[in-house]
Amino acid sequence: MSRAGARRAQQQRGARKAPSGRSDGRAGKAAGKRTGIRRFFTWKKILGAFFGMILLLVAGAFAAYFLVDPPDPRSDAVLQSNTYKYADGSIMARTGDKNRVIVPIDKIPEDVRTAFIAIENKSFYKDSGVDVMGIGRGLFNTLRGKGTAGGSTITQQYVKNYYLTQDQSATRKLRELVIAIKVDQRMSKNDILAGYLNTNFYGRNAYGIQAAAQAFYGVDADKLTLAQGAYLAAVIQAPSQYDLAFAGPNGRHLVTLRFNAVLDNMVDMGELDPAKRKTIQLPEPIKPKPAPGMDGQKGYLIQAANAELNAHGVKDEQIAAGGWTFTLNIDKKKQAAMEQAVQDKLESQLKRKDVEGRPQDQSVQAGATSVDPKTGAIVAMYGGTGLSEKYNSNALRTDFQPGSTFKPVVLATALETGATTQDGRKITPNTLYDGTSKRPVVGSSVPFAPQNQDDRNYGDPMLTVQEATNSSVNSVYAQMIVDAKPASVKKQALALGMRDRDGWPEDKPAMSLGTMSANTVEMAGVYATFDNHGKKVTPTIIKKAERKDAQYNPGSPIGGQVLSRKSADTVTKVLTGVVADGSGRAVKSDVYQAAGKTGTTESNVAAWFTGYTPELVTVVAMFGEDPNTHGQVTLTGTAGGGRAGGSSFPAEIWKAYTTSVLSAVSTDEFDLSDADMGPVQAPTRSAAPTKDASPTATATGTKSPTATTSPTKSIDPSGRTKDPTKTADPTKPTKDPTKAPDPTQSFIFPPAQEQQRQP
């Protein structure tokens, strides 16, 4: 072969090798080789890892199945108590032995059994102790933020109640699943169902279906009707919230939905005739009876402690499992002083048994909460006359309005946001407002013209915010909330610790008069935050809670700044004026320096006094409740008297209690160096101001109300009525009384009307 031929042959061989052997790297890419981290994530490796995990899970499940056996029953599944202590460590109460009577399955009516199955585990007689689809749904809902994982079968719940603890750990859940499968294999379905019904906590200190039947309906388990059984099946989800004897509107709504779901599910299962289903109504339970040892205020204090635990995620069944030691913040001496003050200033004045002569006295209920503003500790609480007469605590009830004790929140918002009047004046305690009764507000899309107490006009017609607060003038605060914006006021109220419940008005000026719901604990927190210079105080009754396998710490009740110190201290300064010169004069004393506010709701169905010293914040409230229908009724006529407002019994109780616990003359005074009362500001007028006119009101003085405002009087630039005895200057033109008023004046308003409330 010639040299030329040899070269051509060599080139051909090189061309054949080029696709897989190029040195420039392009050949490797063309062949699809993975580089970098991609070479670790091939489909083969991913599938291999997936099936490897499946095998590990299967192996783990087999290991768990053979290694985990049902343990001995928990001792507290049969008997264990909780202990409650005062702040000093002395024992207040023990919840006593478990109220439980075990009954066999044939003592429980079949339709009652079916009611529990219908709401808790419709596949009970078909599943193997666990419901994989139910667990999947529960996990899915948890991931979507719709509550903790559910899906537990009746068998699993029985295992949890009888063998395990109530903690929420993954380890406990895994053991529950495995033990449930084994229990299902070893026990009959009816025995499991009987165990489940006999170990549930139903509320009212009732453990098991027999105790629940007696506690809620006064019958043995074998006498329960389907309707009663359906209610008991519904109530176990949240016993403290769903008990109709003291459920709030939301709790009553939720348990009604669940009761209906029980019956509807029974229809779907073919276990209840649809026609019969339509005839079944939610049966009201009987009046609860207190457990032994829950006399006096002890039962109410335990209710408050359990409610606080519920609010922080500790469930009723975890508390009911027993073994807890709860140390409360309740000061034994202050608690005794609170109870004595209510007895001396209210209960001793009532004739509760004189139904004919003093019928109004039967309707009077009182509640109170006292808080240390520096620590947030609830040091004393009054819930009512006793669990046997009034089962739910009046200190915690939220079915009444706080009335005019809400007005300081309106003022705080106006100060904090730098709000101005309709004519542009900055709102301070010395800002002038029109105090005319039934004066329509300006600037609101919702018309409102509130009546002042007794339909009196205040200020003739202008007065300062301080004076309006002293006399709780509705017309002034209705206009102020419009100026400060209702949405801003609501936002500030929630930041201070009030709760956003159903019925809270969103944009109505009537909110200024306290038309939302609240309880004494919430209002104590609001005023404690004022007392604490704007740092949020969340009242807490629990100091600590311990159990062998769990503990609860409430965290710090003192939070961050939710109101500037300047605004908080200014509100306190104004409220000291209420005690010195206003509606709170009844609590004035040389023993302490105090600030406070009265509140009386529409038709006098509730009366409040919320007051504080540098050391203590105390809220005392009275409620009118029909003892038979539990509807709201007036307090007017209490103890044979007339209108029972916040300045009457509530203020007297407050003073007696506060004087007792601060028996030595208090050396503490409010530090109000940051308070800003502001200058007296005249409203803007279109007419030329009168020469040499000057404001005449003091910051804390209270103007005497007048029945009407004389049309012959003129107004000086301060908004005050000029001396009618002075002779008018004949050189100046006289106003035409027939001329329409200037619509730019901030104290002249167009006609409007809404509901009327009292201060």
Salt bridges, closest charged atoms under 4 A:
ASP24 OD2 - ARG26 NH2 2.17
ASP69 OD1 - LYS182 NZ 3.08
ASP69 OD1 - ARG186 NH2 3.43
ASP76 OD1 - ARG74 NH1 2.11
ASP88 OD2 - LYS332 NZ 3.98
GLU120 OE2 - ARG258 NH2 2.69
ASP127 OD1 - LYS189 NZ 3.15
ASP131 OD2 - ARG137 NH2 3.97
GLU176 OE1 - ARG172 NH1 2.17
GLU176 OE2 - LYS173 NZ 3.27
ASP184 OD1 - LYS189 NZ 2.73
ASP222 OD1 - LYS223 NZ 3.61
ASP243 OD2 - ARG204 NE 2.69
ASP264 OD1 - ARG277 NE 2.88
GLU284 OE2 - ARG252 NH1 2.96
ASP331 OD2 - LYS334 NZ 3.87
GLU347 OE2 - ARG352 NH2 2.77
ASP361 OD2 - ARG358 NE 3.09
ASP399 OD1 - ARG397 NE 2.85
ASP423 OD1 - ARG425 NE 3.02
ASP455 OD2 - LYS438 NZ 3.64
ASP460 OD2 - LYS713 NZ 3.61
GLU467 OE1 - ARG720 NH2 3.39
ASP500 OD1 - LYS490 NZ 3.36
GLU506 OE2 - LYS490 NZ 2.54
GLU522 OE2 - ARG501 NH2 2.21
ASP549 OD1 - ARG547 NE 2.73
ASP569 OD1 - HIS533 ND1 2.74
ASP569 OD2 - ARG565 NE 3.11
GLU602 OE1 - ARG757 NH1 3.09
GLU625 OE1 - LYS390 NZ 3.62
GLU625 OE1 - ARG397 NH1 3.17
GLU625 OE2 - HIS630 ND1 3.06
ASP671 OD2 - ARG565 NH2 2.89
ASP674 OD2 - ARG565 NE 3.46
ASP676 OD2 - LYS566 NZ 3.40
